[in-house]
Amino acid sequence: MSTSDEKKQVPGAIDLPGGIKTDPNIKIDMLWGVKIPMRDGVKLNATIFKPKEMPQPLPLVFTLTPYISDTYQERATWFSKNGYVFALVDVRGRGNSEGEFEPVVNEPHDGHDLVEWFASQPWCNGKISMWGGSYAGYDQWAALKEFPPHLSTIVPVASGYPSLDFPFPRNIFAPYFIQWSTYTSGVTGNANLFAESSFWTDKFQEMYNDHRPMKELDQIAGNFSTQYQTWMKNCKPGPYWDPALPTEQDYARIDVPILTITGHYDGDQNGAMGFYLRHMKYGNQLAKDHHFLVIGPWDHAGTRTPQKTIGGITFGDASMLDMNRLHKEWYDWTMKKGPKPDFLKKRVAYYVMGSEEWKYADSLEEIATDTRSFYLNSVNGYANDVFQSGVMTTFKPGYEKPDQYVYDPLDTRPGKLELNSTPDYLLDQTSALNLFGNGLVYHTEPFVEDTEVSGYVKLTAWIEMDVPDTDFIASLYEILPDGKSISLTFDTMRARYRESLREEKLVIPGEINQYVFDWFTWFSRRISKGSRLRLVFACPNTPQLEKNYNSGGIVNEESGKDARTAHIKLYHDAEHPSCLEIPIVKAGKTGKG
């Protein structure tokens, strides 16, 4: 989840309909140290900003954050100068709020109570919304699931989804979350400690090199945080996490407009899309018609403050969406009877990387007009590196030898960790050029024309292994004609959860099982003529993900003494047609910006 608002650029003053005319000289007032009572008597601390001149009460926007409210000072000032009361609220147990912070547990009830308290104040007209991304994006869904009467709309950005991508993406724990937990420990900000990358690099590397279990990482880091061990006991969706999330019945009841924002490289995209897709599945039609989605070419922080360059890739000027303005126009539409934001031409706005343009659709399902299937294949069962790779073709396989690789959890050669950069398991340079025998590589033929790929890809792999459990990661790249690689999407899976994230089913060694990877991150890119797609399939072996030692035991308690080497066979024959499916958009089939 997000750590800060990062670099903030407050745009110049503009006049927008539906609210007070913006003037750079507008004066604001502040209410400091406001104590807001929750239903259990705990008081949360708020800092409230409002225009000094208020002829009448105004709508209020608030953010509920574990990162200390001062982090979002510039946002609060901007919105209070642009026609809104804005409140910064510390979650319970953080900053100046009372109580004890237990991530995601109290946010539903606290969010509800905050909405109703704000609505009762004389400077508020009873219309309430929320602002924020990552944890503060989750907070909005948490408050909404309690249905406070005065919550008029939400704008969840890069929302973490407890038990789906936080703190164990797809049931594979990420060491990053002891770093995050330390950042949110106690009542102080801890931002400098969080940002001390050399310290965290050393600690993650120590656990990795010494083959210690994930359960001991809080000891290694020196922070015996209560919630970390609670998470270790609840490393899959279930009763601990469910109360923090909307139910199917909750989605059906939702009746407020929603604007969801995420990015192609947003680390919480699966969370944001998890909420969105469930609402699309279970929601009533009127509410779904008023749920808009924006997917841009941004990383996690960029969903709030877009940057033109990510990981060496530079995007067009259109990618630099003015997020403050979009939020304000949305609030004006939903709480001040202003016009719908012009940017939201249809319910889905998505940015096509490569062609550097925004396109629009009424739903995710209508974007792709075709599906292209690439069947995995190889020559004599060898597909172990980029130089002697397997292939992906449109021809269905006949009789073929399976491809094989070996994952030794005690091999630490791949495990060089660098923080504050693209995770090494997403970097083609480190994963594909030297797999150390752990993995397979497949290429398509060069594309004969520019082709837009927009949507979710799906990989079906038929696999045999000689251990009861292991982890897999599948990563897809565009390889440009000059050899440069561009990361497109990835998916992970723990073998025991191949059928359900809630129910484990250990593998019977020697069986051939079907593994369906259908939770790749959503992306849109124009694949250039002459480019190829590269699929890298391996068992993750990195300090940035929990290591599976393949024993079939409790993974976060496993260590080097439990290690079993996994021999993996990936089949691609007529009976077991391993296949990558990609969504294709034919020219002229979706609306342009």
Phi and psi in degrees as a GROMACS rama.xvg file:
@    title "Ramachandran Plot"
@    xaxis  label "Phi"
@    yaxis  label "Psi"
@TYPE xy
-61.7863  150.831  SER-2
-108.283  -24.3788  THR-3
-165.684  175.903  SER-4
-80.9128  -1.90914  ASP-5
56.0753  -149.854  GLU-6
-75.8732  126.326  LYS-7
-114.442  130.169  LYS-8
-116.767  107.704  GLN-9
-79.1247  120.098  VAL-10
-68.8421  163.351  PRO-11
-67.5754  164.483  GLY-12
-64.8208  138.821  ALA-13
-138.357  156.859  ILE-14
-98.8168  125.577  ASP-15
-127.249  147.636  LEU-16
-70.8281  156.464  PRO-17
93.9002  -7.62393  GLY-18
-145.261  -167.727  GLY-19
-66.736  138.539  ILE-20
-64.1223  134.235  LYS-21
-76.1736  134.119  THR-22
-140.815  126.964  ASP-23
-60.1955  -15.3682  PRO-24
-96.417  5.5888  ASN-25
-58.8176  132.738  ILE-26
-95.5479  148.699  LYS-27
-125.896  157.003  ILE-28
-111.979  158.173  ASP-29
-128.538  141.394  MET-30
-113.405  111.404  LEU-31
-97.3763  140.922  TRP-32
64.5655  37.6903  GLY-33
-74.999  124.863  VAL-34
-99.7236  117.327  LYS-35
-109.107  119.108  ILE-36
-76.2587  134.521  PRO-37
-93.5818  171.087  MET-38
-62.7053  -23.9819  ARG-39
-96.468  7.65111  ASP-40
94.3082  -15.6092  GLY-41
-66.9605  139.518  VAL-42
-109.445  126.26  LYS-43
-94.5795  146.37  LEU-44
-95.5001  133.556  ASN-45
-128.779  144.037  ALA-46
-112.84  122.655  THR-47
-117.778  131.965  ILE-48
-118.563  140.346  PHE-49
-151.167  154.843  LYS-50
-59.2316  140.721  PRO-51
-65.1491  -39.4261  LYS-52
-95.9595  111.432  GLU-53
-131.426  90.7838  MET-54
-61.1864  -24.1466  PRO-55
-152.411  160.708  GLN-56
-59.5719  153.537  PRO-57
-123.775  161.907  LEU-58
-63.0447  154.685  PRO-59
-120.549  139.767  LEU-60
-118.831  135.215  VAL-61
-135.444  155.261  PHE-62
-119.535  139.202  THR-63
-115.009  112.156  LEU-64
-132.922  144.653  THR-65
-90.1724  0.291836  PRO-66
-97.402  14.0677  TYR-67
76.1091  124.947  ILE-68
-60.0858  -28.368  SER-69
-59.6095  -21.3105  ASP-70
-58.4194  -31.5386  THR-71
-108.675  27.1862  TYR-72
-56.9839  -44.8229  GLN-73
-65.7847  -38.1783  GLU-74
-62.1375  -44.9732  ARG-75
-60.9612  -43.0893  ALA-76
-63.2005  -43.6614  THR-77
-61.5478  -47.9921  TRP-78
-69.2263  -33.9605  PHE-79
-71.2168  -21.2571  SER-80
-86.0172  -5.46793  LYS-81
-121.536  33.2476  ASN-82
94.734  18.4537  GLY-83
-136.596  149.162  TYR-84
-80.2922  134.646  VAL-85
-129.028  131.724  PHE-86
-120.879  133.005  ALA-87
-104.068  121.446  LEU-88
-124.655  127.705  VAL-89
-78.6765  133.886  ASP-90
-60.6999  160.373  VAL-91
-58.8573  136.679  ARG-92
85.437  -1.06129  GLY-93
-123.702  151.466  ARG-94
59.0975  -129.131  GLY-95
-99.1389  12.8722  ASN-96
-86.4296  148.813  SER-97
-78.7507  173.993  GLU-98
90.9173  -170.518  GLY-99
-121.726  134.549  GLU-100
-83.7417  117.241  PHE-101
-125.383  106.698  GLU-102
-47.8594  132.847  PRO-103
67.5219  -9.83031  VAL-104
-73.1322  -42.8193  VAL-105
-99.6142  -8.63679  ASN-106
-62.3656  -36.777  GLU-107
-58.1097  -55.0853  PRO-108
-68.3354  -40.463  HIS-109
-65.151  -40.0268  ASP-110
-60.5923  -44.1882  GLY-111
-58.6809  -48.9602  HIS-112
-66.406  -34.9263  ASP-113
-64.2225  -45.5342  LEU-114
-55.7876  -48.668  VAL-115
-71.5407  -32.553  GLU-116
-67.5016  -46.4566  TRP-117
-59.1902  -40.9597  PHE-118
-63.0258  -21.9771  ALA-119
-89.8971  -2.41516  SER-120
-83.9314  149.195  GLN-121
-66.1654  -23.6252  PRO-122
-91.7536  5.40147  TRP-123
-114.934  137.392  CYS-124
-89.7381  9.86344  ASN-125
93.7338  -2.81358  GLY-126
-101.829  124.483  LYS-127
-126.543  139.83  ILE-128
-136.785  -178.318  SER-129
-132.974  159.351  MET-130
-133.972  144.023  TRP-131
142.338  160.458  GLY-132
-124.496  164.494  GLY-133
63.6695  -115.699  SER-134
-61.0015  -39.7802  TYR-135
-74.1582  -12.7014  ALA-136
-79.1556  -44.1223  GLY-137
-58.1578  -43.3005  TYR-138
-51.2253  -35.2697  ASP-139
-68.4437  -42.2532  GLN-140
-66.062  -36.121  TRP-141
-63.298  -43.6495  ALA-142
-67.0564  -42.0455  ALA-143
-62.6345  -35.8195  LEU-144
-65.567  -16.6014  LYS-145
-92.4519  -4.45221  GLU-146
53.6219  54.224  PHE-147
-63.8452  132.911  PRO-148
-58.8342  -27.392  PRO-149
-99.9291  7.67296  HIS-150
-81.2813  108.799  LEU-151
-86.504  -28.3284  SER-152
-169.462  161.583  THR-153
-134.449  155.569  ILE-154
-131.662  73.8724  VAL-155
-74.649  126.809  PRO-156
-117.1  130.926  VAL-157
45.6453  47.8683  ALA-158
-72.2095  124.828  SER-159
-68.3968  142.651  GLY-160
-118.765  103.662  TYR-161
-53.8391  128.372  PRO-162
80.9808  -2.71721  SER-163
-108.087  -51.4838  LEU-164
-128.117  2.19128  ASP-165
-139.141  126.916  PHE-166
-98.4773  19.8601  PRO-167
-137.836  86.7864  PHE-168
-54.5344  119.555  PRO-169
55.194  38.4587  ARG-170
69.3476  15.1303  ASN-171
-113.26  112.494  ILE-172
-69.7091  143.916  PHE-173
-108.25  124.068  ALA-174
-55.0744  -25.0847  PRO-175
-49.1682  -28.7021  TYR-176
-77.3987  -11.5896  PHE-177
-77.5465  -32.022  ILE-178
-63.78  -46.5922  GLN-179
-63.3376  -42.2712  TRP-180
-63.5622  -35.7212  SER-181
-69.5088  -37.7297  THR-182
-59.7474  -34.9367  TYR-183
-103.935  19.6031  THR-184
-85.5537  147.931  SER-185
68.1983  -156.391  GLY-186
-110.087  -9.78666  VAL-187
-90.018  174.351  THR-188
-72.0723  -45.758  GLY-189
62.2243  22.07  ASN-190
-66.1416  -38.2496  ALA-191
-67.4582  -39.4549  ASN-192
-63.9868  -43.4365  LEU-193
-58.4054  -39.9099  PHE-194
-83.5625  -0.0687338  ALA-195
-77.2802  78.2625  GLU-196
-61.5163  -34.8089  SER-197
-64.1259  -36.8435  SER-198
-62.9154  -49.0155  PHE-199
-69.9416  -35.5292  TRP-200
-57.8431  -46.3757  THR-201
-62.3317  -41.4751  ASP-202
-71.2505  -42.5348  LYS-203
-65.8509  -38.9696  PHE-204
-67.2425  -36.9828  GLN-205
-61.5873  -47.6843  GLU-206
-60.3341  -42.7471  MET-207
-67.0784  -49.3687  TYR-208
-68.6541  -34.5061  ASN-209
-88.9802  0.506079  ASP-210
55.0143  44.524  HIS-211
-91.1534  154.076  ARG-212
-72.9803  151.554  PRO-213
-58.0563  -30.1357  MET-214
-61.6445  -21.499  LYS-215
-95.1538  4.59994  GLU-216
-65.4343  -31.8668  LEU-217
-65.5528  -34.047  ASP-218
-67.1812  -43.3433  GLN-219
-61.5984  -40.3753  ILE-220
-78.1208  -19.2661  ALA-221
86.3199  20.382  GLY-222
-129.852  104.423  ASN-223
-88.054  62.7724  PHE-224
-73.0736  136.265  SER-225
-59.4882  -44.3029  THR-226
-68.3864  -25.0137  GLN-227
-63.1712  -47.0126  TYR-228
-69.9408  -29.8851  GLN-229
-63.4844  -43.1808  THR-230
-61.5352  -38.7795  TRP-231
-61.3614  -26.9324  MET-232
-89.3408  -7.26062  LYS-233
-135.812  61.9699  ASN-234
-95.0408  30.2856  CYS-235
-156.432  162.189  LYS-236
-57.6747  142.715  PRO-237
171.412  -162.734  GLY-238
-59.5866  -29.691  PRO-239
-67.3321  -38.4898  TYR-240
-93.6117  -28.4282  TRP-241
-56.9973  -38.884  ASP-242
-62.5493  -17.9775  PRO-243
-83.3472  -4.87249  ALA-244
-120.752  150.059  LEU-245
-64.4819  143.675  PRO-246
-88.983  172.599  THR-247
-57.2676  -39.5497  GLU-248
-67.8802  -35.1221  GLN-249
-63.4946  -45.9221  ASP-250
-58.7689  -38.2999  TYR-251
-66.0861  -26.8413  ALA-252
-86.3301  -19.3424  ARG-253
-56.4286  132.772  ILE-254
-138.755  20.2161  ASP-255
-110.775  151.674  VAL-256
-67.7036  144.294  PRO-257
-133.234  137.612  ILE-258
-118.818  111.233  LEU-259
-98.4096  133.86  THR-260
-128.242  133.416  ILE-261
-151.307  -177.192  THR-262
-137.271  159.061  GLY-263
-58.6186  -34.2307  HIS-264
-114.055  21.8215  TYR-265
-71.4064  122.3  ASP-266
-62.6422  -18.774  GLY-267
-108.879  24.2227  ASP-268
-60.1423  -42.0253  GLN-269
-59.5996  -34.4148  ASN-270
-68.5169  -49.6122  GLY-271
-59.1628  -44.54  ALA-272
-73.1066  -27.9893  MET-273
-59.7983  -47.357  GLY-274
-62.9634  -46.959  PHE-275
-60.5804  -49.3797  TYR-276
-65.5477  -36.0771  LEU-277
-68.3631  -36.5757  ARG-278
-66.5717  -39.4213  HIS-279
-64.2254  -29.0707  MET-280
-81.655  -41.759  LYS-281
-109.054  -11.8866  TYR-282
-74.5746  163.008  GLY-283
-79.8684  157.255  ASN-284
-63.9779  -39.394  GLN-285
-62.204  -43.8612  LEU-286
-67.1616  -40.1951  ALA-287
-64.199  -33.0404  LYS-288
-66.5846  -18.7099  ASP-289
-112  23.1503  HIS-290
-110.461  113.305  HIS-291
-105.559  150.74  PHE-292
-131.414  131.234  LEU-293
-121.821  123.221  VAL-294
-122.596  110.462  ILE-295
-110.802  176.671  GLY-296
-86.4589  56.606  PRO-297
-121.903  156.635  TRP-298
-89.229  -167.795  ASP-299
-61.2486  -52.315  HIS-300
-66.7868  -32.2013  ALA-301
-66.6179  -15.4037  GLY-302
-68.0684  -16.8162  THR-303
-108.371  -36.5752  ARG-304
-134.252  90.6279  THR-305
-58.9286  143.696  PRO-306
-121.136  145.605  GLN-307
-76.3436  -22.2348  LYS-308
-122.172  130.522  THR-309
-134.004  122.915  ILE-310
53.5756  36.2206  GLY-311
87.0278  -3.70559  GLY-312
-99.0912  126.879  ILE-313
-106.294  131.408  THR-314
-104.147  167.664  PHE-315
-73.3301  168.959  GLY-316
-59.0896  -30.3957  ASP-317
-62.8159  -19.9755  ALA-318
-70.9913  -18.3631  SER-319
-85.4564  65.4283  MET-320
-68.0041  135.305  LEU-321
-79.0727  97.7215  ASP-322
-69.1932  -37.4122  MET-323
-60.1698  -44.9263  ASN-324
-64.6061  -43.8242  ARG-325
-60.5976  -44.0422  LEU-326
-60.5823  -46.6797  HIS-327
-63.2149  -43.1415  LYS-328
-61.8902  -37.1093  GLU-329
-65.343  -47.9137  TRP-330
-60.4277  -41.046  TYR-331
-60.5593  -40.8016  ASP-332
-67.2183  -45.303  TRP-333
-88.2714  -19.9215  THR-334
-124.499  -7.96434  MET-335
-130.441  10.6072  LYS-336
60.841  29.1592  LYS-337
-80.0591  178.041  GLY-338
-73.5015  156.199  PRO-339
-60.9171  140.213  LYS-340
-53.2248  130.741  PRO-341
-60.5951  -31.2368  ASP-342
-61.8207  -31.7554  PHE-343
-85.4733  71.2586  LEU-344
-68.0567  -33.9362  LYS-345
-138.203  178.977  LYS-346
-68.9491  -21.8747  ARG-347
-122.886  124.424  VAL-348
-116.321  123.61  ALA-349
-135.711  145.772  TYR-350
-97.9443  128.877  TYR-351
-94.3246  106.996  VAL-352
-67.2789  147.554  MET-353
95.9553  -53.7856  GLY-354
-90.1178  -12.3576  SER-355
54.6628  57.1063  GLU-356
-148.61  155.073  GLU-357
-89.3766  139.795  TRP-358
-127.022  166.512  LYS-359
-137.736  148.613  TYR-360
-151.628  160.39  ALA-361
-80.6196  -18.8802  ASP-362
-159.51  161.595  SER-363
-62.3342  -36.4148  LEU-364
-64.6962  -29.1716  GLU-365
-86.3639  -4.54561  GLU-366
-69.6514  -54.8052  ILE-367
-77.268  132.65  ALA-368
-103.067  -6.57396  THR-369
-158.517  161.174  ASP-370
-123.966  130.393  THR-371
-109.137  127.365  ARG-372
-101.967  127.246  SER-373
-113.98  118.57  PHE-374
-90.2362  133.911  TYR-375
-74.7845  141.905  LEU-376
-155.742  169.693  ASN-377
-161.49  170.94  SER-378
-100.213  114.804  VAL-379
58.5625  31.9061  ASN-380
71.0245  28.7621  GLY-381
-123.615  121.691  TYR-382
-151.407  43.3574  ALA-383
-96.4447  -0.752879  ASN-384
-160.553  174.918  ASP-385
-70.1531  -20.5566  VAL-386
-87.5192  -27.9046  PHE-387
-129.033  63.0581  GLN-388
-86.5875  166.269  SER-389
-79.6053  -178.104  GLY-390
-127.049  160.443  VAL-391
-122.396  116.937  MET-392
-126.344  165.163  THR-393
-85.1227  -1.18774  THR-394
-89.8115  132.147  PHE-395
-67.8921  144.047  LYS-396
-75.5983  158.258  PRO-397
-108.004  -125.166  GLY-398
-88.9386  118.753  TYR-399
-136.784  148.642  GLU-400
-73.0701  145.081  LYS-401
-72.2947  152.706  PRO-402
-87.724  149.823  ASP-403
-133.96  149.231  GLN-404
-152.448  170.555  TYR-405
-125.955  129.1  VAL-406
-114.167  112.176  TYR-407
-104.359  108.607  ASP-408
-64.6523  -15.7043  PRO-409
-86.298  -5.23852  LEU-410
-81.2804  113.466  ASP-411
-104.213  11.2646  THR-412
-60.8691  -36.7849  ARG-413
-74.4146  -11.6438  PRO-414
-90.6924  57.2443  GLY-415
-93.8965  123.936  LYS-416
-108.604  130.611  LEU-417
-130.929  120.714  GLU-418
-87.1974  172.369  LEU-419
58.7824  33.3863  ASN-420
-147.337  176.61  SER-421
-59.2605  130.93  THR-422
-52.0223  139.146  PRO-423
-65.4465  -21.3339  ASP-424
-78.3606  -4.44002  TYR-425
-103.154  -10.197  LEU-426
-85.873  120.607  LEU-427
-60.9604  -35.8979  ASP-428
-60.7827  -38.2331  GLN-429
-90.7103  -25.7646  THR-430
-90.1535  -38.4427  SER-431
-96.1048  -33.5813  ALA-432
-74.4445  -27.2712  LEU-433
-147.341  95.7623  ASN-434
-86.274  -5.71067  LEU-435
52.0547  36.4752  PHE-436
81.5946  -4.84313  GLY-437
-102.503  84.6181  ASN-438
139.256  175.7  GLY-439
-134.595  151.936  LEU-440
-131.659  135.893  VAL-441
-133.567  143.086  TYR-442
-125.467  147.514  HIS-443
-86.1639  170.083  THR-444
-70.6765  159.583  GLU-445
-58.356  140.177  PRO-446
-67.8734  137.763  PHE-447
-85.5027  -9.76699  VAL-448
-156.153  161.05  GLU-449
-58.2676  134.206  ASP-450
-138.995  124.551  THR-451
-83.0114  125.244  GLU-452
-112.508  115.872  VAL-453
-138.964  118.567  SER-454
137.403  -155.453  GLY-455
-98.5113  128.649  TYR-456
-87.7951  162.72  VAL-457
-139.562  132.03  LYS-458
-118.019  125.587  LEU-459
-109.273  119.523  THR-460
-126.109  133.37  ALA-461
-100.319  118.806  TRP-462
-131.256  140.211  ILE-463
-119.76  140.47  GLU-464
-147.212  165.603  MET-465
-108.837  18.7512  ASP-466
-128.987  159.89  VAL-467
-78.9555  -10.1289  PRO-468
-165.684  151.092  ASP-469
-165.197  177.055  THR-470
-112.77  152.385  ASP-471
-127.744  150.847  PHE-472
-137.627  133.272  ILE-473
-119.545  124.446  ALA-474
-124.277  138.955  SER-475
-119.617  136.435  LEU-476
-133.166  153.538  TYR-477
-95.7173  129.652  GLU-478
-105.389  110.039  ILE-479
-69.605  161.87  LEU-480
-56.176  -27.6982  PRO-481
-86.1516  3.20778  ASP-482
96.2173  -10.5916  GLY-483
-67.3011  140.497  LYS-484
-108.555  142.962  SER-485
-127.257  120.541  ILE-486
-66.9944  132.09  SER-487
-108.752  -51.2604  LEU-488
-167.258  165.034  THR-489
-155.433  162.884  PHE-490
-146.615  151.663  ASP-491
-125.848  160.505  THR-492
-157.387  136.307  MET-493
-93.8072  126.122  ARG-494
-55.1226  -38.3599  ALA-495
-66.5195  -17.6958  ARG-496
-107.049  27.9024  TYR-497
-66.6514  -24.6428  ARG-498
-102.444  -26.2623  GLU-499
-161.969  137.95  SER-500
-73.7374  -17.4679  LEU-501
-93.5558  -26.7007  ARG-502
-123.134  122.957  GLU-503
-87.4961  149.551  GLU-504
-145.388  101.618  LYS-505
-62.715  151.732  LEU-506
-79.9762  140.063  VAL-507
-86.8214  112.641  ILE-508
-53.3469  135.981  PRO-509
95.127  -16.1141  GLY-510
-77.2933  148.481  GLU-511
-99.8421  118.448  ILE-512
-119.595  151.569  ASN-513
-89.8825  129.764  GLN-514
-117.772  120.066  TYR-515
-107.445  112.022  VAL-516
-93.6829  100.286  PHE-517
-126.991  24.7477  ASP-518
-128.166  36.091  TRP-519
-59.9249  153.776  PHE-520
-68.5864  145.397  THR-521
-73.9116  137.334  TRP-522
-149.145  163.957  PHE-523
-139.922  123.301  SER-524
-152.086  140.691  ARG-525
-83.2475  110.174  ARG-526
-76.0253  124.229  ILE-527
-73.7414  148.058  SER-528
-55.1102  131.71  LYS-529
92.3662  -12.6689  GLY-530
-80.063  158.972  SER-531
-123.153  158.443  ARG-532
-95.6534  140.995  LEU-533
-121.502  126.709  ARG-534
-108.864  125.952  LEU-535
-113.967  124.03  VAL-536
-122.417  125.114  PHE-537
-157.573  177.67  ALA-538
-98.0382  124.539  CYS-539
-61.4782  133.649  PRO-540
-139.994  82.0886  ASN-541
-150.01  148.077  THR-542
-66.1196  -10.0541  PRO-543
-90.0822  -3.8059  GLN-544
-134.002  148.832  LEU-545
-53.0334  134.016  GLU-546
-89.7399  130.648  LYS-547
-93.7019  117.859  ASN-548
-88.8711  6.9353  TYR-549
72.1468  13.356  ASN-550
-82.9811  -19.6354  SER-551
89.7271  1.38049  GLY-552
-85.6209  -163.028  GLY-553
-72.4877  114.645  ILE-554
-62.5112  -41.2166  VAL-555
-73.7473  -4.5913  ASN-556
-104.747  -5.68281  GLU-557
-74.2597  149.444  GLU-558
-140.354  -174.108  SER-559
-56.5996  -30.7269  GLY-560
-68.1465  -17.3018  LYS-561
-94.7888  -1.9136  ASP-562
-63.073  136.5  ALA-563
-130.436  133.326  ARG-564
-75.4532  132.353  THR-565
-100.414  129.799  ALA-566
-107.226  113.673  HIS-567
-106.449  134.015  ILE-568
-120.665  127.931  LYS-569
-108.919  117.999  LEU-570
-90.9097  146.108  TYR-571
-150.37  69.3543  HIS-572
-124.887  -175.543  ASP-573
-60.5615  -34.575  ALA-574
-81.8001  -25.1895  GLU-575
-130.825  73.9606  HIS-576
-81.7244  85.2094  PRO-577
-63.4072  134.838  SER-578
-151.316  139.73  CYS-579
-105.618  124.316  LEU-580
-109.322  129.075  GLU-581
-122.438  143.182  ILE-582
-85.8813  125.346  PRO-583
-108.291  139.564  ILE-584
-113.935  118.841  VAL-585
-78.7408  147.093  LYS-586
-54.9164  135.481  ALA-587
82.9558  6.08214  GLY-588
-92.6755  -14.3387  LYS-589
-129.611  159.712  THR-590
-75.1475  141.699  GLY-591
-100.769  158.486  LYS-592
